[in-house]
Amino acid sequence: MAQNFSVGEISRILDAKIKNTPELQDVWVRGEITSYQKHASSGHIYITLSDTSASNAPPTNGGRTSNNRATLRCNYFRFAQTQLTFELKAGIEVELFGSVGIYAPQSSYSLTVRRVQKVGAGDLLKKLQDIRERLLKEGLVKTAETRRPLPLLPRRVGIVTGAGTAAFRDMLKQAVERYPNAEVVLAPAQVQGEDAPRSIVAAITEIQKPQWRCDVVIVGRGGGSAEDLMAFNDEAVCRAMATCPLPIVSAVGHQIDHPISDDVADYAAATPTDAARAVFPIVEDLRQKVLQSLKRASNAVEGELRVLQERFLRTSEKDFWEKPYVLVEEQSRWLDELESRLHYTFNSIVQTTTNSLQKLTPLSVLISQKIRLTRAGFETTAGRFEAFSPMATLKRGYSVVYSQGKIVTDSAKLKKGERIEIRLAKGGATAEIL
């Protein structure tokens, strides 16, 4: 049997089906705004987006062009809105990012918008991102470590902007009000249009020359649309600012995304007025700071003088002015105590050494012991010599025969008639070989 649904149920089913379809969620939709309304109290924006491709459709109805174009209801709620660089209005072509759903009260499909951009803005953002990445790789994008400090008291300030513009007048006004002693040099440049990048680069090149003796340079212009500020995203302009030998300030009156010139400058100001405030100090504030510093220094010197004076007065009341010996009295007492301690220490060392010497064995006893030991060793050695002496052998009845002063050990070597000497234990005798 066929199911029975109410109109609201059909709308809810279709809404659920659409929200569960990934192809219809988080999508970019391009078209022309044919209806634009911003609710006064809630701040929500309601847009009717029409298909621009329908105008290129082939003629129908006998050669007449059809005016029927596909439309899409778009809801841009206040909490999702961000500041734009262009004005949303009927007749412009845009790209809307969001999710498709069903608007149940009217049973019509709609787009809940989360982001808005002009057609072709995505390509421009990619181009700008490429420029940023190139400058970053070359080390031209300034960081907290590489940004140069602005001079505290600049004598001459160079300004690159349009001559006679509101931005230049605002900066001059700040200079006169805050620091009238500073000199301002204007390098006029075209800051909008196709020739603006070349003109800005030429002005930066000129203002940094030594003949102008500038201490810091401000480059910028007042606010405007994204197209008006595009010159300060130009790569040549950014390179000229990054390589400028003088500290440089980017003073572009931007609204949302800051221009690339802010990344390569030493100081990025939101407006030309803010740039002038950063560059030109307030003379009166400096004067007050100097006066306060002088006052603190004077108070510090006076305080130190009072301390010295009080110390001198206390010193003048000391007894040593009338009794100079009191100056050395304490040292003399200390020397006496030191002498007493030295005497006590010396006597203690002597007494300890004496006690140690008294405990030693007398030298005469040690000598007698040494003599006895030496005599005993000598007698033992003499006994050994005596035991092995030839005389001991002769005493046992042996004799020694000499021939011509040499001991005879072989009788065959003796000749008949040869005289020999015989050594006995006591005395000796002479004999002839028969």
WOVENNOR-V944505 format. One record per pair of residues at least 4 apart in sequence whose ideal C-beta (glycine too) atoms are under 7 Angstrom apart, sorted by sequence separation. I is the first residue (numbers start at 1). J is the second residue. D is the distance in Angstrom with one decimal. If there is no record, write none. Layout:
BEGIN
i;j;d
I;J;D
I;J;D
END
This chain:
BEGIN
i;j;d
5;9;4.4
7;11;6.5
8;12;6.4
9;13;6.3
10;14;6.3
11;15;6.2
12;16;6.4
13;17;6.4
14;18;6.2
15;19;6.2
16;20;6.2
17;21;6.6
39;43;6.4
59;63;5.0
76;80;6.7
84;88;6.7
117;121;4.0
120;124;6.4
121;125;6.2
122;126;6.5
123;127;6.5
124;128;6.4
125;129;6.2
126;130;6.5
127;131;6.7
128;132;6.5
129;133;6.4
130;134;6.5
131;135;6.4
132;136;6.1
133;137;6.4
134;138;6.5
142;146;5.1
143;147;6.9
161;165;6.0
164;168;6.7
166;170;6.2
167;171;6.6
168;172;6.4
169;173;6.3
170;174;6.7
171;175;6.4
172;176;6.4
173;177;6.2
174;178;5.6
175;179;6.0
176;180;5.4
192;196;5.5
195;199;5.6
196;200;6.1
197;201;6.3
198;202;6.4
199;203;6.4
200;204;6.4
201;205;6.3
202;206;6.3
203;207;6.1
204;208;6.6
224;228;3.1
226;230;6.8
234;238;6.7
235;239;6.2
236;240;6.4
237;241;6.5
238;242;6.1
239;243;6.1
240;244;6.7
244;248;4.8
254;258;5.5
258;262;4.2
260;264;6.7
261;265;6.0
270;274;5.1
272;276;6.5
273;277;6.5
274;278;6.5
275;279;6.3
276;280;5.5
281;285;6.9
282;286;6.8
283;287;6.2
284;288;6.4
285;289;6.3
286;290;6.3
287;291;6.3
288;292;6.2
289;293;6.3
290;294;6.3
291;295;6.2
292;296;6.3
293;297;6.2
294;298;6.1
295;299;6.3
296;300;6.3
297;301;6.4
298;302;6.2
299;303;6.2
300;304;6.4
301;305;6.3
302;306;6.4
303;307;6.6
304;308;6.4
305;309;6.1
306;310;6.3
307;311;6.3
308;312;6.2
309;313;6.4
310;314;6.4
311;315;6.3
312;316;6.3
313;317;6.8
319;323;5.1
320;324;5.5
325;329;5.9
328;332;5.5
329;333;6.5
330;334;6.4
331;335;6.4
332;336;6.5
333;337;6.6
334;338;6.3
335;339;6.3
336;340;6.5
337;341;6.4
338;342;6.4
339;343;6.4
340;344;6.3
341;345;6.1
342;346;6.2
343;347;6.2
344;348;6.2
345;349;6.5
346;350;6.4
347;351;6.1
348;352;6.3
349;353;6.3
350;354;6.2
351;355;6.4
352;356;6.5
353;357;6.4
354;358;6.3
355;359;6.7
361;365;5.5
363;367;6.2
364;368;6.3
365;369;6.4
366;370;6.3
367;371;6.3
368;372;6.5
369;373;6.3
370;374;6.2
371;375;6.1
372;376;6.3
373;377;6.4
374;378;6.2
375;379;6.2
376;380;6.4
377;381;6.4
378;382;6.2
379;383;6.3
380;384;6.8
381;385;6.5
382;386;6.1
383;387;6.4
384;388;6.7
385;389;6.1
390;394;6.4
391;395;6.4
394;398;5.5
402;406;6.4
414;418;5.6
424;428;5.7
5;10;5.1
39;44;4.8
59;64;6.1
61;66;6.8
76;81;6.2
103;108;5.2
117;122;6.6
135;140;4.3
136;141;4.5
142;147;4.7
163;168;6.7
190;195;5.5
191;196;5.5
207;212;6.0
224;229;5.6
232;237;6.2
254;259;5.8
269;274;4.0
281;286;5.7
361;366;5.6
387;392;6.6
393;398;5.1
394;399;6.6
402;407;5.9
403;408;4.9
408;413;6.9
423;428;4.9
18;24;5.4
19;25;6.9
59;65;5.3
60;66;5.0
135;141;5.2
161;167;5.3
162;168;6.7
190;196;4.9
231;237;6.3
262;268;3.7
269;275;3.7
320;326;4.8
386;392;6.4
401;407;7.0
402;408;6.8
408;414;6.5
414;420;7.0
422;428;5.8
38;45;4.9
102;109;5.5
103;110;4.5
161;168;5.1
175;182;5.8
207;214;6.1
241;248;5.3
252;259;5.1
319;326;5.2
320;327;4.8
400;407;6.0
401;408;4.4
421;428;6.2
422;429;4.7
101;109;7.0
37;46;4.8
57;66;6.7
100;109;6.1
101;110;6.2
159;168;6.6
175;184;5.8
190;199;4.0
191;200;6.7
208;217;6.8
241;250;7.0
252;261;6.1
269;278;5.9
421;430;5.7
422;431;6.2
189;199;4.5
207;217;5.6
258;268;6.6
36;47;5.7
100;111;5.6
101;112;6.2
189;200;4.7
250;261;4.3
267;278;5.8
403;414;6.5
419;430;6.3
420;431;5.5
35;47;6.7
159;171;6.0
172;184;6.6
250;262;4.7
408;420;6.8
35;48;3.5
98;111;4.9
99;112;5.4
419;432;5.4
420;433;6.6
33;47;5.7
34;48;5.2
98;112;4.8
189;203;3.9
54;69;3.8
96;111;6.2
98;113;4.4
188;203;6.8
204;219;6.5
250;265;3.7
403;418;6.5
417;432;6.4
418;433;4.8
33;49;6.3
34;50;4.5
54;70;6.3
98;114;5.0
187;203;3.8
249;265;5.9
417;433;6.3
96;113;4.9
97;114;5.6
248;265;5.1
249;266;6.8
403;420;5.1
416;433;5.5
31;49;3.9
32;50;5.0
51;69;5.0
97;115;4.0
168;186;6.7
248;266;5.5
249;267;4.6
250;268;4.9
251;269;4.7
253;271;4.9
402;420;6.6
415;433;6.4
416;434;6.7
31;50;5.5
50;69;4.7
51;70;4.2
187;206;5.3
200;219;6.9
247;266;4.7
250;269;6.7
253;272;6.6
401;420;5.5
402;421;4.4
414;433;5.1
29;49;6.5
31;51;5.7
32;52;5.0
96;116;5.8
187;207;4.1
232;252;4.9
241;261;5.8
249;269;6.0
251;271;6.8
31;52;5.9
50;71;5.0
251;272;4.4
401;422;5.7
402;423;6.7
49;71;6.7
74;96;5.8
94;116;6.0
95;117;5.3
185;207;6.6
219;241;6.1
238;260;4.9
242;264;3.8
48;71;5.5
49;72;4.6
94;117;6.8
163;186;6.4
229;252;5.9
238;261;5.8
241;264;5.0
399;422;5.3
400;423;4.3
94;118;6.0
95;119;5.8
237;261;6.5
241;265;5.8
251;275;3.3
399;423;6.0
48;73;6.2
49;74;5.4
94;119;6.4
157;182;5.8
159;184;6.2
163;188;3.9
229;254;6.0
399;424;5.1
93;119;4.6
156;182;7.0
162;188;6.7
233;259;5.1
238;264;4.9
249;275;4.8
47;74;4.1
155;182;6.7
156;183;4.4
157;184;5.4
158;185;4.9
159;186;5.2
160;187;4.8
162;189;6.7
185;212;5.3
217;244;6.3
232;259;4.0
233;260;4.9
88;116;6.9
154;182;5.8
155;183;6.6
161;189;6.6
162;190;6.8
46;75;6.2
47;76;6.3
156;185;6.1
158;187;6.2
160;189;5.3
162;191;5.0
185;214;6.0
217;246;5.2
219;248;6.3
224;253;7.0
232;261;4.2
249;278;6.6
73;103;6.4
161;191;6.2
191;221;4.0
216;246;6.1
219;249;7.0
220;250;6.2
223;253;3.3
229;259;5.9
249;279;6.2
394;424;6.4
395;425;4.7
44;75;6.8
45;76;4.0
200;231;6.2
216;247;4.8
217;248;4.8
218;249;4.6
219;250;6.2
220;251;3.0
221;252;6.2
222;253;4.5
394;425;3.9
44;76;6.9
84;116;6.3
86;118;5.8
214;246;6.0
217;249;7.0
219;251;6.7
220;252;4.9
221;253;6.6
223;255;6.6
44;77;5.2
80;113;6.8
216;249;6.8
218;251;5.3
44;78;5.5
80;114;5.1
197;231;5.2
391;425;6.9
43;78;3.7
73;108;5.9
75;110;5.8
196;231;3.6
201;236;5.3
205;240;6.7
42;78;6.3
74;110;6.6
192;228;5.2
201;237;5.9
204;240;4.5
208;244;5.5
73;110;4.2
74;111;4.5
75;112;5.4
76;113;4.2
197;234;3.8
200;237;5.0
204;241;6.5
208;245;6.0
75;113;6.5
208;246;5.6
72;111;5.6
74;113;5.3
192;231;6.6
197;236;5.5
201;240;4.6
76;116;7.0
160;200;6.3
191;231;6.1
197;237;5.1
204;244;6.1
31;72;6.7
52;93;6.1
219;261;6.8
29;72;6.5
45;88;7.0
160;203;4.4
160;204;5.7
49;96;6.5
160;207;6.0
171;218;6.7
158;207;4.0
222;272;6.3
36;88;6.1
220;272;5.2
36;89;5.7
167;220;6.4
36;90;4.9
158;212;6.4
167;221;5.2
33;88;7.0
35;90;6.3
167;222;4.2
220;275;6.2
33;89;6.8
34;90;6.1
158;214;3.8
165;221;6.8
166;222;5.4
33;90;5.2
156;213;5.4
157;214;6.5
160;217;6.5
165;222;6.6
218;275;5.1
33;91;6.6
156;214;5.1
157;215;6.8
33;92;5.7
156;215;5.9
157;216;5.6
158;217;4.2
159;218;4.9
160;219;4.4
161;220;5.9
162;221;6.4
155;215;5.8
161;221;5.5
32;93;5.1
33;94;6.2
154;215;4.1
157;218;6.7
218;279;6.2
154;216;5.1
216;279;5.7
151;215;4.7
30;95;5.0
151;216;5.7
150;216;5.8
28;95;5.2
29;96;5.1
28;97;5.2
26;99;6.2
25;99;4.5
24;99;7.0
24;100;4.1
18;100;5.6
19;101;5.8
29;111;6.0
18;101;5.8
18;102;6.2
15;101;5.5
15;102;3.6
14;102;5.1
15;104;6.7
30;119;6.2
11;102;5.3
18;109;6.9
12;104;6.6
11;104;4.5
8;104;6.4
11;107;4.9
151;247;6.9
150;247;5.5
182;280;6.0
140;239;6.6
148;247;4.6
174;273;6.2
7;107;6.4
171;272;5.2
175;276;6.2
179;280;4.0
131;233;6.9
140;242;3.8
170;272;5.4
174;276;3.5
178;280;4.4
179;281;5.6
181;283;7.0
135;238;6.1
170;273;4.8
174;277;5.9
178;281;6.6
131;235;4.9
171;275;6.9
178;282;4.7
179;283;5.5
128;233;5.5
167;272;4.1
171;276;4.2
175;280;5.0
178;283;6.9
170;276;6.9
174;280;5.7
135;242;6.8
150;267;5.9
148;266;4.6
147;266;4.8
142;263;6.8
141;263;4.8
142;264;6.1
157;279;5.8
141;264;6.1
142;265;6.7
140;264;5.5
142;266;6.2
154;279;6.4
132;260;5.8
150;278;6.4
153;281;6.6
131;260;6.0
135;264;6.3
150;279;6.1
152;281;6.8
132;263;6.6
128;260;6.6
86;225;6.2
85;225;6.2
86;226;6.5
85;226;3.6
85;255;6.3
85;256;5.9
83;255;6.2
83;256;5.0
END
